[in-house]
Amino acid sequence: MKKTDTELISDFIKGVASTLVSIFTVLSCAFKKRATLLYPEVRPEIPDNFRGKIEIDTEKCIGCGLCTKLCPAFGTLALKETKIGKKLAIVDISRCIFCGNCAYNCPKGAINLTKQYELATDAKKDLILNTEDK
């Protein structure tokens, strides 16, 4: 069924109106203040209570295993016995949900959450922090 001339003109006018509304929307938003950060060039200010990468102080750690029991992300923290008989933690950051339970409940304060948030890597082995290697 063919359209009449008035229907074709009506569709053309609707198309032009739609295009003009789109152009007006783009131009009105182009001169507003940006809502996003210029991330790679400008680093954001990290608050003091930010929960970033886990850091374990091997001098303070007593190997009690409380962190492994309280961690809701199964497999993030594990204890490994060293050659000298001391237990030290191994952290798999790829499984961590950065909840902070380990740091909050550590009796000796050996676990800290740093402000480091850029953890992307090509190799998963880089995300496993073995404290025995230190």
N, CA, C and O atoms as a Tinker XYZ file with bonds, in Angstrom:
   536  protein
     1  N      0.841000   -1.175000    0.000000    73     2
     2  CA     0.000000    0.000000    0.000000    64     1     3
     3  C      0.889000    1.242000    0.000000    63     2     4     5
     4  O      1.723000    1.412000    0.889000    81     3
     5  N      0.715000    2.075000   -0.959000    73     3     6
     6  CA     1.519000    3.276000   -1.122000    64     5     7
     7  C      1.007000    4.382000   -0.212000    63     6     8     9
     8  O     -0.186000    4.497000    0.065000    81     7
     9  N      1.971000    5.201000    0.245000    73     7    10
    10  CA     1.604000    6.353000    1.065000    64     9    11
    11  C      1.211000    7.507000    0.152000    63    10    12    13
    12  O      1.695000    7.649000   -0.971000    81    11
    13  N      0.326000    8.309000    0.681000    73    11    14
    14  CA    -0.083000    9.493000   -0.077000    64    13    15
    15  C      0.949000   10.592000    0.089000    63    14    16    17
    16  O      1.846000   10.501000    0.927000    81    15
    17  N      0.811000   11.616000   -0.710000    73    15    18
    18  CA     1.749000   12.736000   -0.643000    64    17    19
    19  C      1.727000   13.409000    0.718000    63    18    20    21
    20  O      2.784000   13.797000    1.215000    81    19
    21  N      0.591000   13.560000    1.328000    73    19    22
    22  CA     0.500000   14.202000    2.648000    64    21    23
    23  C      1.165000   13.340000    3.720000    63    22    24    25
    24  O      1.777000   13.873000    4.646000    81    23
    25  N      1.054000   12.027000    3.607000    73    23    26
    26  CA     1.717000   11.146000    4.580000    64    25    27
    27  C      3.237000   11.216000    4.414000    63    26    28    29
    28  O      3.964000   11.219000    5.407000    81    27
    29  N      3.711000   11.270000    3.202000    73    27    30
    30  CA     5.147000   11.387000    2.946000    64    29    31
    31  C      5.697000   12.706000    3.477000    63    30    32    33
    32  O      6.772000   12.739000    4.076000    81    31
    33  N      4.967000   13.780000    3.259000    73    31    34
    34  CA     5.385000   15.090000    3.766000    64    33    35
    35  C      5.363000   15.087000    5.293000    63    34    36    37
    36  O      6.259000   15.641000    5.930000    81    35
    37  N      4.351000   14.472000    5.874000    73    35    38
    38  CA     4.241000   14.389000    7.329000    64    37    39
    39  C      5.418000   13.602000    7.911000    63    38    40    41
    40  O      6.007000   14.023000    8.906000    81    39
    41  N      5.768000   12.454000    7.296000    73    39    42
    42  CA     6.916000   11.660000    7.754000    64    41    43
    43  C      8.225000   12.438000    7.608000    63    42    44    45
    44  O      9.093000   12.351000    8.476000    81    43
    45  N      8.371000   13.189000    6.534000    73    43    46
    46  CA     9.570000   13.998000    6.318000    64    45    47
    47  C      9.700000   15.064000    7.403000    63    46    48    49
    48  O     10.788000   15.283000    7.935000    81    47
    49  N      8.592000   15.726000    7.730000    73    47    50
    50  CA     8.608000   16.782000    8.758000    64    49    51
    51  C      8.933000   16.183000   10.119000    63    50    52    53
    52  O      9.678000   16.787000   10.891000    81    51
    53  N      8.389000   15.004000   10.429000    73    51    54
    54  CA     8.701000   14.336000   11.700000    64    53    55
    55  C     10.181000   13.966000   11.762000    63    54    56    57
    56  O     10.806000   14.104000   12.814000    81    55
    57  N     10.741000   13.502000   10.663000    73    55    58
    58  CA    12.159000   13.153000   10.614000    64    57    59
    59  C     13.053000   14.363000   10.820000    63    58    60    61
    60  O     14.040000   14.298000   11.552000    81    59
    61  N     12.702000   15.471000   10.167000    73    59    62
    62  CA    13.479000   16.709000   10.325000    64    61    63
    63  C     13.369000   17.215000   11.758000    63    62    64    65
    64  O     14.360000   17.656000   12.340000    81    63
    65  N     12.161000   17.153000   12.330000    73    63    66
    66  CA    11.965000   17.603000   13.714000    64    65    67
    67  C     12.772000   16.738000   14.674000    63    66    68    69
    68  O     13.392000   17.252000   15.605000    81    67
    69  N     12.768000   15.431000   14.450000    73    67    70
    70  CA    13.536000   14.520000   15.297000    64    69    71
    71  C     15.033000   14.811000   15.200000    63    70    72    73
    72  O     15.737000   14.791000   16.210000    81    71
    73  N     15.512000   15.076000   14.011000    73    71    74
    74  CA    16.923000   15.407000   13.819000    64    73    75
    75  C     17.279000   16.714000   14.509000    63    74    76    77
    76  O     18.336000   16.808000   15.134000    81    75
    77  N     16.430000   17.718000   14.413000    73    75    78
    78  CA    16.684000   18.997000   15.070000    64    77    79
    79  C     16.691000   18.858000   16.591000    63    78    80    81
    80  O     17.514000   19.474000   17.268000    81    79
    81  N     15.775000   18.049000   17.128000    73    79    82
    82  CA    15.759000   17.809000   18.581000    64    81    83
    83  C     17.052000   17.126000   19.007000    63    82    84    85
    84  O     17.620000   17.469000   20.044000    81    83
    85  N     17.519000   16.170000   18.225000    73    83    86
    86  CA    18.771000   15.475000   18.541000    64    85    87
    87  C     19.954000   16.431000   18.526000    63    86    88    89
    88  O     20.791000   16.401000   19.428000    81    87
    89  N     20.025000   17.268000   17.519000    73    87    90
    90  CA    21.117000   18.244000   17.412000    64    89    91
    91  C     21.061000   19.219000   18.582000    63    90    92    93
    92  O     22.100000   19.552000   19.152000    81    91
    93  N     19.872000   19.682000   18.947000    73    91    94
    94  CA    19.723000   20.599000   20.077000    64    93    95
    95  C     20.182000   19.937000   21.373000    63    94    96    97
    96  O     20.851000   20.573000   22.188000    81    95
    97  N     19.829000   18.663000   21.571000    73    95    98
    98  CA    20.240000   17.939000   22.777000    64    97    99
    99  C     21.756000   17.817000   22.852000    63    98   100   101
   100  O     22.344000   18.046000   23.909000    81    99
   101  N     22.385000   17.462000   21.756000    73    99   102
   102  CA    23.847000   17.316000   21.728000    64   101   103
   103  C     24.524000   18.653000   22.012000    63   102   104   105
   104  O     25.459000   18.721000   22.811000    81   103
   105  N     24.058000   19.711000   21.363000    73   103   106
   106  CA    24.680000   21.019000   21.564000    64   105   107
   107  C     24.450000   21.561000   22.973000    63   106   108   109
   108  O     25.330000   22.218000   23.529000    81   107
   109  N     23.287000   21.299000   23.552000    73   107   110
   110  CA    23.036000   21.788000   24.911000    64   109   111
   111  C     23.900000   21.058000   25.935000    63   110   112   113
   112  O     24.278000   21.647000   26.947000    81   111
   113  N     24.218000   19.787000   25.689000    73   111   114
   114  CA    25.060000   19.023000   26.618000    64   113   115
   115  C     26.546000   19.255000   26.380000    63   114   116   117
   116  O     27.357000   19.005000   27.272000    81   115
   117  N     26.914000   19.725000   25.206000    73   115   118
   118  CA    28.320000   19.884000   24.864000    64   117   119
   119  C     29.008000   20.972000   25.682000    63   118   120   121
   120  O     30.223000   20.915000   25.871000    81   119
   121  N     28.274000   21.941000   26.161000    73   119   122
   122  CA    28.880000   23.058000   26.868000    64   121   123
   123  C     28.656000   23.014000   28.377000    63   122   124   125
   124  O     28.984000   23.972000   29.078000    81   123
   125  N     28.103000   21.916000   28.882000    73   123   126
   126  CA    27.933000   21.753000   30.328000    64   125   127
   127  C     29.230000   21.235000   30.945000    63   126   128   129
   128  O     30.108000   20.730000   30.246000    81   127
   129  N     29.331000   21.372000   32.276000    73   127   130
   130  CA    30.492000   20.865000   32.986000    64   129   131
   131  C     30.489000   19.339000   32.915000    63   130   132   133
   132  O     29.438000   18.712000   33.044000    81   131
   133  N     31.652000   18.749000   32.713000    73   131   134
   134  CA    31.753000   17.303000   32.607000    64   133   135
   135  C     31.462000   16.641000   33.945000    63   134   136   137
   136  O     31.822000   17.156000   35.003000    81   135
   137  N     30.807000   15.498000   33.876000    73   135   138
   138  CA    30.484000   14.749000   35.084000    64   137   139
   139  C     31.518000   13.670000   35.374000    63   138   140   141
   140  O     31.528000   13.114000   36.473000    81   139
   141  N     32.378000   13.363000   34.428000    73   139   142
   142  CA    33.373000   12.322000   34.620000    64   141   143
   143  C     34.729000   12.925000   34.933000    63   142   144   145
   144  O     34.984000   14.105000   34.694000    81   143
   145  N     35.594000   12.074000   35.475000    73   143   146
   146  CA    36.949000   12.503000   35.803000    64   145   147
   147  C     37.876000   12.292000   34.611000    63   146   148   149
   148  O     37.609000   11.462000   33.742000    81   147
   149  N     38.916000   13.019000   34.583000    73   147   150
   150  CA    39.949000   12.833000   33.565000    64   149   151
   151  C     40.971000   11.846000   34.132000    63   150   152   153
   152  O     42.124000   12.207000   34.366000    81   151
   153  N     40.541000   10.591000   34.353000    73   151   154
   154  CA    41.251000    9.630000   35.179000    64   153   155
   155  C     42.730000    9.402000   34.877000    63   154   156   157
   156  O     43.544000    9.645000   35.768000    81   155
   157  N     43.119000    8.975000   33.743000    73   155   158
   158  CA    44.547000    8.642000   33.671000    64   157   159
   159  C     45.472000    9.831000   33.903000    63   158   160   161
   160  O     46.550000    9.680000   34.479000    81   159
   161  N     45.054000   11.008000   33.460000    73   159   162
   162  CA    45.913000   12.181000   33.623000    64   161   163
   163  C     45.792000   12.780000   35.020000    63   162   164   165
   164  O     46.791000   13.205000   35.601000    81   163
   165  N     44.589000   12.815000   35.556000    73   163   166
   166  CA    44.350000   13.400000   36.865000    64   165   167
   167  C     43.923000   12.287000   37.817000    63   166   168   169
   168  O     42.858000   11.694000   37.649000    81   167
   169  N     44.749000   12.010000   38.805000    73   167   170
   170  CA    44.447000   10.947000   39.778000    64   169   171
   171  C     43.438000   11.457000   40.800000    63   170   172   173
   172  O     43.545000   12.590000   41.269000    81   171
   173  N     42.451000   10.615000   41.149000    73   171   174
   174  CA    41.483000   11.049000   42.148000    64   173   175
   175  C     42.106000   11.065000   43.544000    63   174   176   177
   176  O     43.071000   10.347000   43.808000    81   175
   177  N     41.558000   11.872000   44.419000    73   175   178
   178  CA    42.024000   11.913000   45.802000    64   177   179
   179  C     41.390000   10.747000   46.543000    63   178   180   181
   180  O     40.165000   10.625000   46.588000    81   179
   181  N     42.220000    9.893000   47.124000    73   179   182
   182  CA    41.748000    8.683000   47.785000    64   181   183
   183  C     41.483000    9.000000   49.256000    63   182   184   185
   184  O     42.363000    9.538000   49.927000    81   183
   185  N     40.281000    8.678000   49.780000    73   183   186
   186  CA    39.985000    8.952000   51.192000    64   185   187
   187  C     40.775000    8.022000   52.117000    63   186   188   189
   188  O     41.270000    6.980000   51.687000    81   187
   189  N     40.887000    8.408000   53.378000    73   187   190
   190  CA    41.670000    7.640000   54.349000    64   189   191
   191  C     41.093000    6.250000   54.603000    63   190   192   193
   192  O     41.846000    5.311000   54.862000    81   191
   193  N     39.785000    6.103000   54.534000    73   191   194
   194  CA    39.174000    4.805000   54.835000    64   193   195
   195  C     38.962000    3.950000   53.586000    63   194   196   197
   196  O     38.125000    3.048000   53.593000    81   195
   197  N     39.711000    4.223000   52.518000    73   195   198
   198  CA    39.615000    3.467000   51.273000    64   197   199
   199  C     40.154000    2.060000   51.501000    63   198   200   201
   200  O     41.164000    1.876000   52.181000    81   199
   201  N     39.475000    1.068000   50.930000    73   199   202
   202  CA    39.899000   -0.321000   51.085000    64   201   203
   203  C     40.495000   -0.812000   49.776000    63   202   204   205
   204  O     39.775000   -1.229000   48.868000    81   203
   205  N     41.808000   -0.757000   49.690000    73   203   206
   206  CA    42.516000   -1.174000   48.484000    64   205   207
   207  C     43.241000   -2.486000   48.700000    63   206   208   209
   208  O     42.771000   -3.354000   49.436000    81   207
   209  N     44.383000   -2.628000   48.059000    73   207   210
   210  CA    45.172000   -3.855000   48.085000    64   209   211
   211  C     45.577000   -4.229000   49.511000    63   210   212   213
   212  O     45.932000   -3.365000   50.312000    81   211
   213  N     45.519000   -5.511000   49.813000    73   211   214
   214  CA    45.900000   -6.017000   51.140000    64   213   215
   215  C     47.417000   -6.017000   51.266000    63   214   216   217
   216  O     48.139000   -6.362000   50.331000    81   215
   217  N     47.876000   -5.621000   52.444000    73   215   218
   218  CA    49.306000   -5.621000   52.754000    64   217   219
   219  C     49.470000   -6.299000   54.106000    63   218   220   221
   220  O     48.780000   -5.943000   55.061000    81   219
   221  N     50.373000   -7.270000   54.203000    73   219   222
   222  CA    50.577000   -8.001000   55.456000    64   221   223
   223  C     51.984000   -7.746000   55.962000    63   222   224   225
   224  O     52.964000   -7.917000   55.237000    81   223
   225  N     52.069000   -7.329000   57.234000    73   223   226
   226  CA    53.357000   -7.110000   57.885000    64   225   227
   227  C     53.791000   -8.435000   58.507000    63   226   228   229
   228  O     53.211000   -8.875000   59.500000    81   227
   229  N     54.801000   -9.066000   57.929000    73   227   230
   230  CA    55.225000  -10.392000   58.396000    64   229   231
   231  C     55.848000  -10.360000   59.787000    63   230   232   233
   232  O     55.887000  -11.382000   60.473000    81   231
   233  N     56.330000   -9.206000   60.204000    73   231   234
   234  CA    56.907000   -9.090000   61.544000    64   233   235
   235  C     55.823000   -9.147000   62.628000    63   234   236   237
   236  O     56.043000   -9.704000   63.704000    81   235
   237  N     54.669000   -8.575000   62.341000    73   235   238
   238  CA    53.575000   -8.547000   63.314000    64   237   239
   239  C     52.710000   -9.802000   63.282000    63   238   240   241
   240  O     52.113000  -10.169000   64.294000    81   239
   241  N     52.637000  -10.467000   62.121000    73   239   242
   242  CA    51.744000  -11.614000   61.946000    64   241   243
   243  C     52.180000  -12.775000   62.839000    63   242   244   245
   244  O     53.350000  -13.159000   62.849000    81   243
   245  N     51.227000  -13.326000   63.584000    73   243   246
   246  CA    51.513000  -14.463000   64.466000    64   245   247
   247  C     50.982000  -15.775000   63.888000    63   246   248   249
   248  O     51.165000  -16.830000   64.496000    81   247
   249  N     50.338000  -15.728000   62.747000    73   247   250
   250  CA    49.845000  -16.930000   62.088000    64   249   251
   251  C     48.664000  -17.572000   62.781000    63   250   252   253
   252  O     48.527000  -18.796000   62.776000    81   251
   253  N     47.805000  -16.753000   63.382000    73   251   254
   254  CA    46.663000  -17.295000   64.129000    64   253   255
   255  C     45.566000  -17.845000   63.215000    63   254   256   257
   256  O     44.811000  -18.723000   63.632000    81   255
   257  N     45.462000  -17.360000   62.002000    73   255   258
   258  CA    44.476000  -17.851000   61.053000    64   257   259
   259  C     43.110000  -17.223000   61.184000    63   258   260   261
   260  O     42.175000  -17.646000   60.503000    81   259
   261  N     42.963000  -16.223000   62.040000    73   259   262
   262  CA    41.663000  -15.571000   62.210000    64   261   263
   263  C     41.214000  -14.904000   60.914000    63   262   264   265
   264  O     40.022000  -14.891000   60.608000    81   263
   265  N     42.141000  -14.358000   60.161000    73   263   266
   266  CA    41.796000  -13.700000   58.897000    64   265   267
   267  C     41.204000  -14.690000   57.903000    63   266   268   269
   268  O     40.280000  -14.347000   57.166000    81   267
   269  N     41.725000  -15.912000   57.874000    73   267   270
   270  CA    41.212000  -16.910000   56.937000    64   269   271
   271  C     39.816000  -17.372000   57.318000    63   270   272   273
   272  O     39.022000  -17.733000   56.450000    81   271
   273  N     39.513000  -17.362000   58.601000    73   271   274
   274  CA    38.186000  -17.800000   59.059000    64   273   275
   275  C     37.120000  -16.735000   58.841000    63   274   276   277
   276  O     35.955000  -17.056000   58.606000    81   275
   277  N     37.518000  -15.468000   58.920000    73   275   278
   278  CA    36.549000  -14.377000   58.806000    64   277   279
   279  C     36.334000  -13.890000   57.384000    63   278   280   281
   280  O     35.410000  -13.116000   57.135000    81   279
   281  N     37.151000  -14.319000   56.462000    73   279   282
   282  CA    37.061000  -13.835000   55.083000    64   281   283
   283  C     35.835000  -14.435000   54.391000    63   282   284   285
   284  O     35.724000  -15.657000   54.290000    81   283
   285  N     34.915000  -13.591000   53.912000    73   283   286
   286  CA    33.732000  -14.116000   53.228000    64   285   287
   287  C     34.014000  -14.611000   51.814000    63   286   288   289
   288  O     33.216000  -15.366000   51.258000    81   287
   289  N     35.124000  -14.204000   51.227000    73   287   290
   290  CA    35.491000  -14.661000   49.877000    64   289   291
   291  C     36.402000  -15.867000   50.036000    63   290   292   293
   292  O     37.596000  -15.729000   50.300000    81   291
   293  N     35.831000  -17.038000   49.873000    73   291   294
   294  CA    36.559000  -18.287000   50.093000    64   293   295
   295  C     37.801000  -18.365000   49.209000    63   294   296   297
   296  O     37.725000  -18.145000   48.000000    81   295
   297  N     38.931000  -18.674000   49.810000    73   295   298
   298  CA    40.166000  -18.854000   49.067000    64   297   299
   299  C     41.018000  -17.612000   48.920000    63   298   300   301
   300  O     42.074000  -17.661000   48.288000    81   299
   301  N     40.587000  -16.509000   49.485000    73   299   302
   302  CA    41.386000  -15.290000   49.373000    64   301   303
   303  C     42.620000  -15.355000   50.255000    63   302   304   305
   304  O     43.724000  -15.047000   49.806000    81   303
   305  N     42.440000  -15.748000   51.488000    73   303   306
   306  CA    43.548000  -15.834000   52.430000    64   305   307
   307  C     43.785000  -17.289000   52.807000    63   306   308   309
   308  O     42.842000  -18.048000   53.033000    81   307
   309  N     45.057000  -17.667000   52.873000    73   307   310
   310  CA    45.427000  -19.010000   53.296000    64   309   311
   311  C     46.715000  -18.915000   54.100000    63   310   312   313
   312  O     47.518000  -18.002000   53.906000    81   311
   313  N     46.898000  -19.856000   54.991000    73   311   314
   314  CA    48.131000  -19.897000   55.779000    64   313   315
   315  C     49.052000  -20.955000   55.204000    63   314   316   317
   316  O     48.611000  -22.031000   54.801000    81   315
   317  N     50.336000  -20.636000   55.170000    73   315   318
   318  CA    51.346000  -21.563000   54.673000    64   317   319
   319  C     52.478000  -21.591000   55.682000    63   318   320   321
   320  O     52.952000  -20.548000   56.134000    81   319
   321  N     52.899000  -22.782000   56.025000    73   319   322
   322  CA    53.987000  -22.907000   56.991000    64   321   323
   323  C     55.323000  -22.729000   56.272000    63   322   324   325
   324  O     55.563000  -23.322000   55.220000    81   323
   325  N     56.175000  -21.911000   56.854000    73   323   326
   326  CA    57.484000  -21.633000   56.252000    64   325   327
   327  C     58.499000  -22.686000   56.675000    63   326   328   329
   328  O     58.189000  -23.601000   57.438000    81   327
   329  N     59.710000  -22.539000   56.167000    73   327   330
   330  CA    60.782000  -23.490000   56.482000    64   329   331
   331  C     61.203000  -23.421000   57.948000    63   330   332   333
   332  O     61.684000  -24.401000   58.518000    81   331
   333  N     61.012000  -22.245000   58.547000    73   331   334
   334  CA    61.417000  -22.082000   59.951000    64   333   335
   335  C     60.283000  -22.411000   60.913000    63   334   336   337
   336  O     60.447000  -22.285000   62.126000    81   335
   337  N     59.139000  -22.830000   60.389000    73   335   338
   338  CA    58.027000  -23.260000   61.238000    64   337   339
   339  C     56.981000  -22.204000   61.518000    63   338   340   341
   340  O     55.976000  -22.496000   62.168000    81   339
   341  N     57.185000  -20.988000   61.048000    73   339   342
   342  CA    56.210000  -19.922000   61.264000    64   341   343
   343  C     55.155000  -19.951000   60.164000    63   342   344   345
   344  O     55.473000  -20.187000   58.998000    81   343
   345  N     53.906000  -19.713000   60.533000    73   343   346
   346  CA    52.829000  -19.649000   59.547000    64   345   347
   347  C     52.703000  -18.222000   59.031000    63   346   348   349
   348  O     52.664000  -17.262000   59.800000    81   347
   349  N     52.641000  -18.112000   57.709000    73   347   350
   350  CA    52.469000  -16.809000   57.081000    64   349   351
   351  C     51.311000  -16.888000   56.097000    63   350   352   353
   352  O     50.993000  -17.952000   55.566000    81   351
   353  N     50.695000  -15.749000   55.871000    73   351   354
   354  CA    49.518000  -15.693000   55.000000    64   353   355
   355  C     49.916000  -15.557000   53.538000    63   354   356   357
   356  O     50.907000  -14.918000   53.187000    81   355
   357  N     49.094000  -16.190000   52.697000    73   355   358
   358  CA    49.177000  -16.022000   51.249000    64   357   359
   359  C     47.859000  -15.391000   50.832000    63   358   360   361
   360  O     46.793000  -15.877000   51.210000    81   359
   361  N     47.918000  -14.317000   50.060000    73   359   362
   362  CA    46.725000  -13.574000   49.672000    64   361   363
   363  C     46.525000  -13.699000   48.162000    63   362   364   365
   364  O     47.434000  -13.427000   47.377000    81   363
   365  N     45.315000  -14.117000   47.771000    73   363   366
   366  CA    44.946000  -14.158000   46.354000    64   365   367
   367  C     44.029000  -12.968000   46.092000    63   366   368   369
   368  O     42.829000  -13.030000   46.357000    81   367
   369  N     44.601000  -11.888000   45.570000    73   367   370
   370  CA    43.851000  -10.648000   45.379000    64   369   371
   371  C     42.773000  -10.792000   44.314000    63   370   372   373
   372  O     41.805000  -10.031000   44.312000    81   371
   373  N     42.922000  -11.754000   43.411000    73   371   374
   374  CA    41.908000  -11.938000   42.375000    64   373   375
   375  C     40.579000  -12.413000   42.968000    63   374   376   377
   376  O     39.539000  -12.276000   42.324000    81   375
   377  N     40.597000  -12.963000   44.167000    73   375   378
   378  CA    39.367000  -13.413000   44.826000    64   377   379
   379  C     38.861000  -12.428000   45.881000    63   378   380   381
   380  O     37.726000  -12.542000   46.344000    81   379
   381  N     39.683000  -11.480000   46.253000    73   379   382
   382  CA    39.353000  -10.549000   47.335000    64   381   383
   383  C     38.196000   -9.629000   46.949000    63   382   384   385
   384  O     38.126000   -9.143000   45.820000    81   383
   385  N     37.291000   -9.398000   47.901000    73   383   386
   386  CA    36.185000   -8.463000   47.673000    64   385   387
   387  C     36.418000   -7.154000   48.435000    63   386   388   389
   388  O     35.539000   -6.293000   48.474000    81   387
   389  N     37.571000   -7.011000   49.023000    73   387   390
   390  CA    38.008000   -5.777000   49.703000    64   389   391
   391  C     37.009000   -5.320000   50.774000    63   390   392   393
   392  O     36.678000   -4.138000   50.873000    81   391
   393  N     36.541000   -6.279000   51.564000    73   391   394
   394  CA    35.578000   -5.957000   52.619000    64   393   395
   395  C     36.266000   -5.387000   53.858000    63   394   396   397
   396  O     35.661000   -4.599000   54.585000    81   395
   397  N     37.507000   -5.766000   54.111000    73   395   398
   398  CA    38.247000   -5.250000   55.248000    64   397   399
   399  C     38.083000   -6.049000   56.522000    63   398   400   401
   400  O     38.603000   -5.639000   57.560000    81   399
   401  N     37.377000   -7.181000   56.492000    73   399   402
   402  CA    37.204000   -7.996000   57.697000    64   401   403
   403  C     38.539000   -8.485000   58.243000    63   402   404   405
   404  O     38.734000   -8.515000   59.458000    81   403
   405  N     39.447000   -8.864000   57.378000    73   403   406
   406  CA    40.744000   -9.377000   57.823000    64   405   407
   407  C     41.532000   -8.304000   58.574000    63   406   408   409
   408  O     42.102000   -8.572000   59.632000    81   407
   409  N     41.563000   -7.112000   58.033000    73   407   410
   410  CA    42.320000   -6.024000   58.667000    64   409   411
   411  C     41.655000   -5.561000   59.954000    63   410   412   413
   412  O     42.339000   -5.262000   60.933000    81   411
   413  N     40.337000   -5.499000   59.961000    73   411   414
   414  CA    39.606000   -5.025000   61.139000    64   413   415
   415  C     39.745000   -5.990000   62.313000    63   414   416   417
   416  O     39.829000   -5.557000   63.462000    81   415
   417  N     39.771000   -7.289000   62.036000    73   415   418
   418  CA    39.771000   -8.292000   63.097000    64   417   419
   419  C     41.134000   -8.889000   63.417000    63   418   420   421
   420  O     41.228000   -9.758000   64.283000    81   419
   421  N     42.177000   -8.454000   62.753000    73   419   422
   422  CA    43.514000   -8.985000   63.026000    64   421   423
   423  C     43.937000   -8.568000   64.437000    63   422   424   425
   424  O     43.984000   -7.372000   64.726000    81   423
   425  N     44.249000   -9.525000   65.329000    73   423   426
   426  CA    44.562000   -9.167000   66.721000    64   425   427
   427  C     45.857000   -8.368000   66.873000    63   426   428   429
   428  O     45.995000   -7.608000   67.830000    81   427
   429  N     46.793000   -8.523000   65.965000    73   427   430
   430  CA    48.076000   -7.812000   66.058000    64   429   431
   431  C     48.167000   -6.628000   65.108000    63   430   432   433
   432  O     49.171000   -5.916000   65.114000    81   431
   433  N     47.142000   -6.401000   64.289000    73   431   434
   434  CA    47.177000   -5.293000   63.336000    64   433   435
   435  C     48.176000   -5.508000   62.219000    63   434   436   437
   436  O     48.745000   -4.549000   61.700000    81   435
   437  N     48.394000   -6.763000   61.844000    73   435   438
   438  CA    49.383000   -7.090000   60.824000    64   437   439
   439  C     48.848000   -6.879000   59.410000    63   438   440   441
   440  O     49.628000   -6.771000   58.464000    81   439
   441  N     47.537000   -6.819000   59.262000    73   439   442
   442  CA    46.947000   -6.679000   57.936000    64   441   443
   443  C     46.437000   -5.252000   57.766000    63   442   444   445
   444  O     45.714000   -4.732000   58.617000    81   443
   445  N     46.818000   -4.634000   56.669000    73   443   446
   446  CA    46.368000   -3.285000   56.343000    64   445   447
   447  C     45.818000   -3.275000   54.927000    63   446   448   449
   448  O     46.263000   -4.034000   54.066000    81   447
   449  N     44.853000   -2.409000   54.702000    73   447   450
   450  CA    44.341000   -2.190000   53.355000    64   449   451
   451  C     44.930000   -0.874000   52.861000    63   450   452   453
   452  O     44.703000    0.182000   53.451000    81   451
   453  N     45.676000   -0.949000   51.787000    73   451   454
   454  CA    46.362000    0.221000   51.268000    64   453   455
   455  C     45.425000    1.037000   50.377000    63   454   456   457
   456  O     44.266000    0.672000   50.178000    81   455
   457  N     45.934000    2.126000   49.854000    73   455   458
   458  CA    45.164000    2.968000   48.939000    64   457   459
   459  C     45.422000    2.591000   47.483000    63   458   460   461
   460  O     45.007000    3.311000   46.575000    81   459
   461  N     46.098000    1.481000   47.257000    73   459   462
   462  CA    46.420000    1.056000   45.894000    64   461   463
   463  C     45.193000    0.399000   45.269000    63   462   464   465
   464  O     44.658000   -0.568000   45.811000    81   463
   465  N     44.750000    0.921000   44.134000    73   463   466
   466  CA    43.542000    0.414000   43.488000    64   465   467
   467  C     43.779000   -0.047000   42.058000    63   466   468   469
   468  O     42.899000   -0.672000   41.467000    81   467
   469  N     44.911000    0.236000   41.501000    73   467   470
   470  CA    45.214000   -0.188000   40.138000    64   469   471
   471  C     45.864000   -1.567000   40.197000    63   470   472   473
   472  O     47.084000   -1.683000   40.309000    81   471
   473  N     45.040000   -2.606000   40.121000    73   471   474
   474  CA    45.528000   -3.965000   40.306000    64   473   475
   475  C     45.457000   -4.804000   39.040000    63   474   476   477
   476  O     45.703000   -6.009000   39.091000    81   475
   477  N     45.129000   -4.200000   37.916000    73   475   478
   478  CA    44.995000   -4.952000   36.672000    64   477   479
   479  C     46.350000   -5.490000   36.225000    63   478   480   481
   480  O     47.373000   -4.813000   36.329000    81   479
   481  N     46.330000   -6.727000   35.724000    73   479   482
   482  CA    47.544000   -7.371000   35.251000    64   481   483
   483  C     47.193000   -8.396000   34.182000    63   482   484   485
   484  O     46.040000   -8.809000   34.060000    81   483
   485  N     48.182000   -8.797000   33.418000    73   483   486
   486  CA    47.977000   -9.813000   32.392000    64   485   487
   487  C     48.113000  -11.224000   32.946000    63   486   488   489
   488  O     47.519000  -12.161000   32.412000    81   487
   489  N     48.885000  -11.380000   34.007000    73   487   490
   490  CA    49.146000  -12.704000   34.572000    64   489   491
   491  C     48.497000  -12.822000   35.948000    63   490   492   493
   492  O     48.701000  -11.975000   36.818000    81   491
   493  N     47.720000  -13.873000   36.131000    73   491   494
   494  CA    47.019000  -14.059000   37.398000    64   493   495
   495  C     47.994000  -14.319000   38.549000    63   494   496   497
   496  O     47.692000  -14.004000   39.700000    81   495
   497  N     49.151000  -14.889000   38.245000    73   495   498
   498  CA    50.132000  -15.168000   39.297000    64   497   499
   499  C     50.629000  -13.884000   39.970000    63   498   500   501
   500  O     51.105000  -13.924000   41.104000    81   499
   501  N     50.519000  -12.749000   39.276000    73   499   502
   502  CA    50.921000  -11.474000   39.876000    64   501   503
   503  C     49.960000  -11.027000   40.968000    63   502   504   505
   504  O     50.303000  -10.174000   41.786000    81   503
   505  N     48.764000  -11.595000   40.989000    73   503   506
   506  CA    47.771000  -11.223000   41.993000    64   505   507
   507  C     47.833000  -12.091000   43.234000    63   506   508   509
   508  O     47.034000  -11.905000   44.152000    81   507
   509  N     48.748000  -13.021000   43.284000    73   507   510
   510  CA    48.924000  -13.851000   44.478000    64   509   511
   511  C     50.124000  -13.321000   45.232000    63   510   512   513
   512  O     51.254000  -13.375000   44.748000    81   511
   513  N     49.864000  -12.804000   46.434000    73   511   514
   514  CA    50.912000  -12.216000   47.263000    64   513   515
   515  C     51.395000  -13.252000   48.266000    63   514   516   517
   516  O     50.688000  -13.586000   49.217000    81   515
   517  N     52.589000  -13.751000   48.050000    73   515   518
   518  CA    53.177000  -14.719000   48.939000    64   517   519
   519  C     54.093000  -13.982000   49.892000    63   518   520   521
   520  O     55.124000  -13.456000   49.473000    81   519
   521  N     53.740000  -13.933000   51.159000    73   519   522
   522  CA    54.516000  -13.167000   52.138000    64   521   523
   523  C     55.842000  -13.830000   52.455000    63   522   524   525
   524  O     56.739000  -13.188000   53.003000    81   523
   525  N     55.983000  -15.115000   52.117000    73   523   526
   526  CA    57.238000  -15.822000   52.366000    64   525   527
   527  C     58.340000  -15.305000   51.445000    63   526   528   529
   528  O     59.521000  -15.390000   51.780000    81   527
   529  N     57.959000  -14.772000   50.291000    73   527   530
   530  CA    58.947000  -14.277000   49.328000    64   529   531
   531  C     59.628000  -13.004000   49.802000    63   530   532   533
   532  O     60.678000  -12.646000   49.268000    81   531
   533  N     59.075000  -12.315000   50.774000    73   531   534
   534  CA    59.639000  -11.037000   51.232000    64   533   535
   535  C     60.898000  -11.235000   52.030000    63   534   536
   536  O     61.498000  -10.263000   52.488000    81   535
